[in-house]
Amino acid sequence: MGADFGLWVPGVDYLAGWREAREAADRLNRAFLGVGLELSEARAVAATDDAGRGVVRLVGLPRAAVQLAELLEGLADGDGGAR
């Protein structure tokens, strides 16, 4: 449940967790743009969990997820993400 369901627990600092998640999401979104992904197709979104910890969710179209997977697979293969 938690913050995403509108049920806030008294005494939990959701804002601090969200701020941390927002910084991470912004950085990831800049990286997406840097590799040619459009934020209308894939983006990172800041949120919090029910304990107030920051959470970054990835939201996107299937083709953008495939493109991101190809980039990561390329890095894992040691070719620097080249296609």
C-alpha positions, 0 to 999 in steps of 0.5 A: 500500500503506502504512498502510491495508494494514497495511504500515508503513514503518520511519521514517515518522511516520504518527502526525503525519499522522494527527493532522493528518487527524484535526483536519481530519476532526473539523472537517469532521464538525462542519460536516456536523452544522451543515448537517443531515447525520447522521454515520451517513449521511456522515462524514470519516475520518482516515487516512494514505498510505504516505508518512505524509501525512494523508488525509481520506476521505469515507464515506457513503450515496449520498443524503448525497453528493447532499445534500452535492453540492447544498450545494456546487453552491449555493455555487458558484452564488453563492446561499449553498447555499440550495435 
